[in-house]
Amino acid sequence: MYRVMIVEDEFIVRYGIRSMIDWEKIGMELAGEAGNGKEALELMQAGLPDILITDIKMPVMDGIELIAEVRRSSPELKIIILSNLEDFQYAKEAIKHGVSEYLVKSDMMPRDFEQALLNVKTKLDAAREERSSQAKSEEPAPRRREKFLAELIEGADGEAAAAARKAESLGMGPLRSAYVLHISLNAAELGFAEKQSAVRQTLSQAWADGQLGCEAFPDKQGDLNLLCLCGEEDGLAQVTGKAEEWIRLLAAQSGLTATVGIGGPIREWTEAKGAYEQAVWAAKQRMFLGGGRAIVHGLSGGRRSGEPPPEQIRVASNQLRAMAYASQSRELAAYLEQLFGRLADRRDPDLVPIVSLELLMILTTLWSDVSNDDRQLSELKKQYYDQLSKLETLKESKRWFLAAFEALAQHIARMYNSDRNSIMKAVQYIRQYYHQDISLQAISGYVHLSKNYFANLFKKEMGESFLECLTRIRIEKAKELLKRELKATDVGSLVGIQDPKYFSKVFKKITGVSPSEYRHLAREGKPPESAEPANAYPNVD
């Protein structure tokens, strides 16, 4: 059984998570609940869970602080974060700490939540199987060497002399020059154990000639790494050539595509941690260069591991939504081309999933606005997440988002043609009930359209916003009333604007004169035309 801890400040959400999952059926048990990060850390003093489910925004200690604290003592802990759509900018910080799954509360369905847990369980099972196979091995020396190297890349042995003595006791001899290689496999449908078996078998074949000393060892994520000992001269060329030879062998024998990141060189055992981080970063560059190759850290362009990131690339969310609502396919494509072009120039593999997730949030939010079929919408969101998780390169991601936004824009264009009558119905309602309190939420509900979709459709069809239309109609009615024997202070309330001062301000902005001045001019037969279209009547939602 894997132990699960839930950290969420809202009791109803904690209760929902508890009750929506048959924990025993999926091989898990609840190890505790907490209302904030501080309470969770106190609970963890009795023992760490295997899986942490945490909200982002919480009182006392939020989810980001909790994750950062837990990561210091348990880098291998699997984390699922929960967030609201409006907290996405805040959630980006949590994503940087390496989370296993990200779920949006409003979209969280029991089967989706269970699938997220099962995804994490698969990773835990794989790591447990790897440890078990090591424990059953009949070769204690290789096991000890793997453990030593795994500890090195975590920075466990901080003293160079002590690390050198331990390496020598394991038969690894003095270190002259070596490179750390990180192996990243494609998203093939093979299971974890099958992949590991294929990798280890071909590694033993590729390095069988003895020209380079090589030790394979897993990291805490279960990915395999290599330490390759080589001579001072042409060491990098030898290691790169051998890695590319192995990549071709793996593809030929198992059909797997591998990318190998190369970090180093190192001349002290304690430099292994930095070289490992370089190798992981280099392997991530497959996002820009494509997989099936050996990539040397620092030689492929882009930011180097450890360098501070440049200014963040921001997604113009409102601009994207406006273009989608206007069915501006060409403008949408041009913006996405530009955005992905900037990502390609930046060459920051940690930035791409954050931008992709933000684009996905925009897509799913827009579909929520324009779809009335909740079941179909849920299936579409699941399909989106599944498809996006299988994309490995920036080029594939760009192609996918271009197609997804184009499909959305075409859907909205078809809906506009069928929903135009709803706008006429809304205008008739405004003309009849202008004197009442009419909000955008209420009028969109009256015609059975989502608020955002209605607002954009109204603007497209009428050439003015709902707010501008409502204000214009109210001022037109106010002009008629001002020609009668009514007090100017009473006219505003009769047309739905209760604050006399605000009514006078809006009236003058639109007509160019105050209500009293308008009455005087009207009596003389000289009523002015409107000075400008209505554009100032906030807070109607």
PEPE-V362402 format. One record per run of one state. SS is the DSSP state (helix for helix, strand for strand, loop for the rest). FROM is the first residue (numbers start at 0). TO is the last residue. If there is no record, write none. Layout:
BEGIN
SS/FROM/TO, SS/FROM/TO
END
This chain:
BEGIN
loop/0/0, strand/1/6, loop/7/9, helix/10/19, loop/20/26, strand/27/33, loop/34/35, helix/36/43, loop/44/49, strand/50/54, loop/55/61, helix/62/72, loop/73/76, strand/77/82, loop/83/83, helix/84/94, loop/95/99, strand/100/103, helix/104/106, loop/107/108, helix/109/135, loop/136/138, helix/139/152, loop/153/158, helix/159/168, loop/169/176, strand/177/184, loop/185/190, helix/191/205, loop/206/211, strand/212/217, loop/218/222, strand/223/228, loop/229/233, helix/234/253, loop/254/256, strand/257/265, loop/266/267, helix/268/283, loop/284/284, helix/285/288, loop/289/292, strand/293/295, loop/296/315, helix/316/324, loop/325/327, helix/328/345, loop/346/347, helix/348/369, loop/370/372, helix/373/388, loop/389/392, helix/393/432, loop/433/438, helix/439/445, loop/446/449, helix/450/461, loop/462/464, helix/465/481, loop/482/486, helix/487/493, loop/494/498, helix/499/510, loop/511/513, helix/514/522, loop/523/540
END
